[in-house]
Amino acid sequence: MAKVIAPIRLTPWQKAQAAMLYHFTSVDYLKGLHKLIGELISGLVGPLLETARTQGRDKVLVSEVWGDRNTARNWEYNAWPFLNDLQISLAKDIALRTSEKFRRTAVNESLRGVAEYSMDWATPDEERILQLATATISEYASQYDDAVNPYQNRWDDYCFAYVYPTFARQMLRMPKFEVRPDFSVLAGELPQRTGVYVALDDPHASLQFVWSGSDGVKLRMANTFNEIGLAAFAAVGRKSLWLDDEKMFAFATSEPYAKLFHDSVYLGDEPYPSLAPSAVARSAFTEKPCRWALVDIVPNEFEELDTSAETDTTQAQIPDRVASGDRFVQSGYYFAPAAPGSRRFFSAGEIAPSVNSSYGQTFWQWEENQEN
C-alpha cells in the first residue's frame, strides 16, 4: 500500500507572509507603481511647474553667482527627466513580466536624482507635498524591490511585521495556499517554479520569493530567529512581537538582556519604548541553510485574512541542544554527552560553558527528566 503523506499546513503567520509576497510581486502591484509615477508627473509636478511659470518666479531667482540653479526652469530641464525615464523603465518592467522576468525598479535611483536639484522655486508647502508624494512612492516601491532583490533576502520576521498592519487594512481576503513538497529545493539551488517558498525544517524562517529560468534566483539562506529572537518570541508572543512597544521594552530591559539593549532603548536616563522593537530586531536574527517547498496559490479559492496572524499563546520552538558560547533560551537541566556526570541546571540567558573534551565544541543536550 502506498504511503499517505500528510499535507503540510502553513501557520496563520506563514499564510500572511505568503499573501504579502505574492501581492508585492504581482504585476498589478507593479502597475500600481507605474500609475503613481504618472499621477506624480501629471497631477502634481506639472501643475506646480505651470504655477511657477505663470507667477514668473524664475525672474527673482536667477543669480549672478548661481545662475539659474534655483529656478523652476533648471528643475524642469534636469529633475523632470528622471521621472519621465522612470515611467518608461517601469513600463519595461511590466512588459518583462510576460516572460516571468523580474528586476528591481529604478525608483530609488531616480528619486535620489530628483532630490539633488533645488526646490527653492517652490513654496515650503509645495515642497512638503512633493516630498510626501515621493516618500510614499519610495515606500511602495521598496516592498517590490526587497522581494525581487536577486542578491539578498531582505525579508525577515521584523520586516514582515512592520508592513503587515497596513497590508491587513487594505486586504479583506487572501488566496488559499497549498504547500507543494514535490517542488522542493535546497538553499543555493534554482527553483523549478516561480513563487513563494517556505522552509520545511524551521517554522520561524521567513518565507521568500524566487523565480526560475535562465535569469532565475537561487533559494537563499533562511532568515530565522537566533537565541535572542527565540527568547523575545517566547516572552512577548506572536501577536505582540515587534508591534507592542511596551512589551518589547519590557523584554529589552529584562535580564539577561538589559545591559545589551540599554543604550539602544534609553536616551540618557529617559526610556524610549518605541525604540525597543528595532533595537531587539537588530540582534534577533541569523541565517541557516534549509530545504524549501513551493507555496502554491489554489485557483479561485480564498479565505479571510487573519488580522491577528497568530495568538499570543503560540510558543517558540526551543532548541533541544545549545552550543558552548550560546545562551540558553529555556531554563532547565542539560547534560553534555561528551562529559559523563555533567548534568546541571542552567537559567535562561546563561552562556553555555565548554568542558574539557577531545570531541571538540561542547553541546548541551536538554534533559528529558527535569526533576531535581
Salt bridges, closest charged atoms under 4 A:
GLU50 OE1 - ARG53 NH2 2.89
ASP68 OD2 - ARG73 NH1 3.12
GLU76 OE1 - ARG53 NH1 2.92
ASP93 OD1 - ARG103 NE 2.30
ASP125 OD1 - ARG128 NH2 2.13
GLU126 OE1 - ARG57 NH1 2.91
ASP146 OD1 - ARG154 NE 2.86
ASP157 OD2 - ARG238 NH2 2.52
ASP182 OD2 - ARG180 NH2 2.67
ASP202 OD2 - LYS288 NZ 3.50
ASP215 OD2 - LYS101 NZ 2.95
ASP263 OD1 - HIS262 ND1 3.20
ASP296 OD2 - ARG180 NH1 3.20
ASP296 OD1 - ARG193 NH2 2.93
GLU301 OE1 - LYS176 NZ 3.90
GLU303 OE1 - LYS15 NZ 3.46
ASP312 OD2 - LYS247 NZ 3.89
GLU367 OE1 - ARG343 NE 3.61
